Structures are given as C-alpha cells and as structure tokens.
C-alpha cells in the first residue's frame, strides 16, 4: 500500500507541475497609436476559436476563446482591448486536466461591454472577484496596467507609451511577492525575467504594428530552452508557445497568430446579424515553423 500511495503522490505531483500558465504581454504604441499584444504559452495542445458578437447596445466584441478552458480575451468596437498574463501560475491549465471551466474568460469578456475605460477597469478588478495577474487594458487614448493576485490588492497604473513598450511576464512588478519569486521558483523566476528583458530589447526599435508579434516569436537560446520567447520545451511539463494576438486599438484591428503544430484553430464564429457591418477587422495568420 505504501508503494501505491507513493505512486499516487508522484502522479499528482507531476500533474501539478503541468498546471502552468505563462505568457508575455505588451502595451505601447506603433506609429503613435495604442496597441496591445501577447504570446500565449501552454503545456497542452490548444484548441482555439474566434468569436464576433454584437451586444444589445450595438457594441461589437471580438475575442479568442480556448475551447478547453473557456479562457478568452479581445477587444470591442470602441477600441477597448484587454490582455492578461498569470501570476498564480495555475489558473488555466488545471481546468484542462480537471475539466473545470475558467472564470477568467467571462471576466475578460465582461469588460468588453464598456466604452469607458474606467468602467472596464472597475469590472476587471471587481467582477466575479476580479481577474488575477498582470492585465493591460487600453483604448485609443489611454493604457493601464492592473496587477493583483489572491494575496495582493490591485495596483492600477497609467502607462506612458512614449517611453517605449511596457512588458509583463510571470513575476511580480508592483508586488514583489507575486508570481514566480527567486526563493520559491528560482529557475522559473529567471526564465520570466529573461523573457521580459528579451521582449523589451526586441521591441525597443519596433514602430510597425505588423512587426510586434513576430518580434516576440524569436529564439536567442538553444531551441528547447525555457528562456526563449518562442518556447519549445520538450519535457512533460514543458511550455510551448501556441498562439499570439495583436490588437491595434484606434484602427480596431485584431490579429490572431497560431502555430499549427501547437494549436488547432477552429474558425471564426460570427454571432452578429446577417446585415451587420463589422466594425473590427479580424485577421488570422498561420505561422508555420521552419524545421
């Protein structure tokens, strides 16, 4: 029985190690206009769809949705967009293993109903307990960072895109004890710091919206290194970059990039009336990798 208990504990331990949610998010400006972008790392083969919907007040929303967890993020026809990177490092992948729907998707989609960015921020920190982690929310006139966790109250900070792109990964910025820390997870903490620094360097001279996501999909280390921005870690609990999203807020452009070896794109679901004239330009880009 002791051997069986040890085996069960070992299996549980390995599953817990798999429950990792790591991303790179950026906020800034391209040619003087506000943009958001994200690289999404998972430890499972993702299945994603894009949804276009029309709210009762005429607001159009577009978002991607993970078909296994229900996680979602996107923008609306007022030019308001939201993206998020986890700090708890366990709130998405465990839904896949346990078949439990994520609450973060509804939190993000709920915020897209608002035209006023202040109202969207209130919703992001208050609706269903608020979305934890790093969140960037912006519109054509303003960009904000929100950082909160289960143990840390929200810190809401206006961002200045004239100073360059703001980047967040999976360690605390306003809260030192949030996310990966050097005492609890030193290797993951260093990976988070290294990926953040690489993104800042790569974006330092980018002024073209079309170049933002490709700049976040580079490898400066060995192909399988956990420190790369584009990750292809082969171990059982290893992270892989499955997709990216970029949003041009004033132009209302939403670009979804996916890596077919790591992500199944299952189409665009248009819930709007047949006579609706789309306000948000949606583009889907398949990113085939060189072998």
C-alpha positions in Angstrom: 0.0 0.0 0.0 2.9 2.4 0.8 4.2 1.9 -2.7 0.8 2.6 -4.2 0.5 5.8 -2.1 3.9 6.9 -3.3 2.9 6.2 -6.9 -0.3 8.2 -6.5 1.6 11.1 -4.9 4.1 11.0 -7.7 1.4 11.2 -10.4 -0.4 14.0 -8.5 3.0 15.9 -8.2 3.6 15.6 -12.0 0.1 16.8 -12.8 0.6 19.8 -10.5 3.8 20.6 -12.3 1.8 20.7 -15.5 -0.5 23.4 -14.3 1.4 26.3 -15.6 0.2 29.4 -17.3 2.9 31.6 -18.8 2.8 34.4 -21.3 4.3 37.7 -22.5 2.1 40.7 -22.7 3.0 44.1 -24.1 1.4 47.5 -24.3 2.6 50.5 -26.2 2.3 52.5 -29.4 3.1 51.8 -33.0 3.4 54.9 -35.2 2.0 56.9 -32.3 -1.2 54.8 -31.8 -2.0 52.4 -29.0 -1.5 48.7 -29.4 -1.6 45.5 -27.3 0.0 42.1 -28.0 0.5 38.8 -26.3 2.4 35.5 -26.8 0.5 32.6 -25.2 2.4 29.7 -23.7 0.7 26.4 -22.7 1.6 22.9 -21.8 -1.1 21.3 -23.8 -2.1 21.3 -27.5 -4.5 24.3 -27.6 -7.8 24.4 -29.5 -9.0 28.0 -30.1 -11.9 29.7 -31.9 -12.6 33.4 -32.5 -16.0 34.9 -31.7 -17.5 38.0 -33.1 -20.7 39.1 -31.3 -23.0 42.1 -31.0 -24.2 43.4 -27.6 -27.6 44.9 -27.1 -26.3 48.4 -27.1 -24.7 47.9 -30.5 -21.2 47.3 -29.2 -19.3 44.8 -31.3 -16.8 42.5 -29.5 -14.2 40.1 -30.9 -12.3 37.7 -28.7 -10.4 34.4 -29.0 -11.6 31.5 -26.7 -9.7 28.5 -25.6 -12.1 25.6 -26.2 -10.8 23.5 -23.3 -10.8 26.1 -20.6 -13.1 28.9 -21.8 -10.3 31.4 -21.3 -10.8 34.5 -23.6 -9.6 38.0 -24.3 -10.1 40.5 -27.0 -11.4 44.0 -27.9 -14.5 45.9 -28.7 -15.7 48.4 -31.4 -14.9 51.3 -29.1 -11.2 50.4 -29.4 -11.0 49.0 -25.9 -8.8 45.9 -25.5 -7.7 43.6 -22.7 -4.9 41.1 -22.3 -3.6 39.2 -19.3 -0.6 37.2 -18.0 -0.9 35.0 -15.0 0.8 35.4 -11.6 -0.8 32.5 -9.8 0.7 30.2 -12.5 -2.0 27.6 -12.1 -5.4 29.0 -13.1 -5.7 27.8 -16.7 -4.1 24.5 -17.4 -5.6 22.8 -14.4 -9.0 23.4 -16.0 -7.9 21.2 -18.9 -6.8 18.4 -16.6 -9.8 18.7 -14.3 -12.4 19.7 -17.0 -13.3 22.8 -15.0 -14.2 26.0 -16.8 -12.0 29.0 -16.2 -13.7 32.1 -14.6 -11.1 34.4 -16.3 -12.7 34.1 -19.7 -16.1 35.5 -18.5 -14.2 38.2 -16.6 -12.4 39.4 -19.7 -15.4 39.2 -22.0 -17.5 41.1 -19.4 -15.1 44.0 -19.5 -15.5 44.3 -23.3 -19.1 45.7 -22.8 -17.7 49.0 -21.7 -16.8 52.1 -23.8 -15.4 54.0 -20.8 -12.0 52.6 -19.7 -12.6 53.5 -16.1 -15.7 51.3 -16.1 -13.8 48.5 -17.7 -11.1 48.7 -15.1 -13.7 48.5 -12.3 -15.1 45.4 -13.9 -11.7 43.8 -14.3 -10.9 44.2 -10.6 -14.4 43.5 -9.3 -16.4 41.2 -11.5 -16.5 37.6 -10.1 -13.7 38.6 -7.7 -11.5 40.2 -10.4 -9.0 38.8 -12.8 -5.7 37.9 -11.1 -2.3 38.5 -12.6 -1.0 41.2 -14.9 -3.7 42.9 -17.0 -3.2 45.5 -19.7 -6.3 47.4 -20.7 -6.3 50.2 -23.2 -8.2 52.3 -25.7 -7.1 54.8 -28.3 -6.4 57.5 -25.6 -5.2 55.5 -22.5 -3.3 52.5 -21.5 -3.3 51.0 -17.9 -1.7 48.2 -16.0 -3.5 46.2 -13.4 -1.6 43.9 -11.1 -3.4 41.8 -8.5 -3.3 38.3 -7.0 -5.2 36.3 -4.5 -2.8 37.6 -1.9 -2.3 41.1 -3.3 -4.7 44.0 -3.7 -5.0 45.6 -7.2 -2.4 48.2 -8.2 -3.7 50.3 -11.2 -1.1 52.3 -13.0 -1.4 54.5 -16.1 1.2 53.6 -18.7 3.2 56.1 -20.8 3.8 54.7 -24.3 6.1 57.5 -25.2 8.8 55.8 -23.0 8.6 52.5 -25.0 6.7 49.3 -24.7 5.7 48.0 -21.3 6.2 44.3 -20.9 5.0 41.8 -18.2 5.7 38.1 -17.9 5.0 35.9 -14.8 6.8 37.5 -11.9 5.6 40.5 -9.8 6.3 44.0 -11.0 4.3 46.1 -8.5 4.1 43.2 -6.0 7.5 41.6 -5.3 5.9 38.5 -3.8 3.6 37.7 -6.6 4.1 35.1 -9.3 7.5 33.4 -9.6 9.9 34.5 -7.0 13.7 33.8 -6.6 13.1 31.9 -3.3 10.1 29.7 -4.4 10.8 29.0 -8.1 14.3 30.4 -8.9 14.6 28.8 -12.4 11.1 29.9 -13.4 11.7 33.3 -12.0 14.9 33.7 -14.0 13.1 32.5 -17.1 10.4 35.1 -16.6 12.9 37.9 -16.1 14.9 36.8 -19.1 11.9 36.6 -21.4 10.8 40.0 -20.2 14.2 41.5 -20.9 14.3 39.9 -24.4 10.9 41.3 -25.3 12.0 44.8 -24.2 15.1 44.7 -26.3 13.3 43.3 -29.4 10.6 45.9 -29.2 12.9 48.8 -28.5 13.1 49.9 -32.1 9.8 48.5 -33.4 7.3 51.1 -34.7 5.3 48.9 -37.1 2.2 47.1 -35.7 2.8 44.2 -38.1 6.2 43.6 -36.5 5.2 43.4 -32.9 4.1 39.7 -32.7 6.9 38.4 -34.9 9.4 40.2 -32.6 8.0 38.2 -29.7 8.4 34.9 -31.6 12.2 34.7 -31.6 14.7 32.3 -30.1 18.0 33.5 -28.7 18.9 30.4 -26.8 19.0 26.7 -27.7 15.8 25.6 -29.5 14.4 23.8 -26.4 15.4 26.3 -23.8 12.8 27.5 -21.4 14.3 31.0 -21.6 13.3 31.6 -25.2 10.4 33.9 -26.0 9.2 31.4 -28.5 9.2 28.3 -26.4 9.5 24.7 -27.5 10.4 22.9 -24.2 10.0 19.1 -24.8 9.6 17.8 -21.3 6.3 16.5 -19.9 5.7 19.8 -18.1 7.4 21.9 -20.7 5.9 25.1 -22.1 5.2 25.8 -25.8 4.1 29.0 -27.5 0.8 28.1 -29.1 -0.5 31.4 -30.4 -0.2 35.2 -30.3 -2.7 38.1 -30.5 -2.2 41.7 -31.5 -4.7 44.5 -31.3 -4.5 47.9 -32.9 -6.9 49.9 -30.8 -7.6 53.0 -32.9 -7.8 51.1 -36.1 -9.9 48.3 -34.5 -7.7 45.5 -35.9 -7.5 42.1 -34.2 -4.8 39.7 -35.5 -4.7 36.1 -34.2 -1.5 34.2 -35.0 -1.3 30.5 -34.4 1.3 27.8 -34.7 -0.4 24.8 -36.2 2.0 22.3 -34.6 0.8 23.5 -31.2 -2.6 25.0 -31.7 -5.7 23.9 -33.7 -7.6 27.0 -35.0 -11.2 26.0 -35.2 -12.6 29.0 -37.1 -14.5 32.3 -36.6 -17.9 32.1 -35.0 -19.9 35.1 -36.1 -22.9 35.7 -33.9 -23.9 39.0 -35.4 -27.0 39.6 -37.6 -26.6 38.9 -41.3 -26.9 42.6 -42.1 -24.4 43.7 -39.6 -21.4 45.7 -41.0 -18.3 44.5 -39.0 -16.5 47.3 -37.1 -13.5 45.2 -36.1 -11.1 43.9 -38.8 -10.2 40.3 -37.9 -7.2 38.6 -39.4 -5.9 35.1 -38.8 -2.3 34.3 -39.6 -0.9 30.7 -39.7 2.7 30.6 -38.5 4.4 27.6 -40.0 7.9 27.0 -38.5 11.0 26.0 -40.3 12.2 22.5 -39.5 
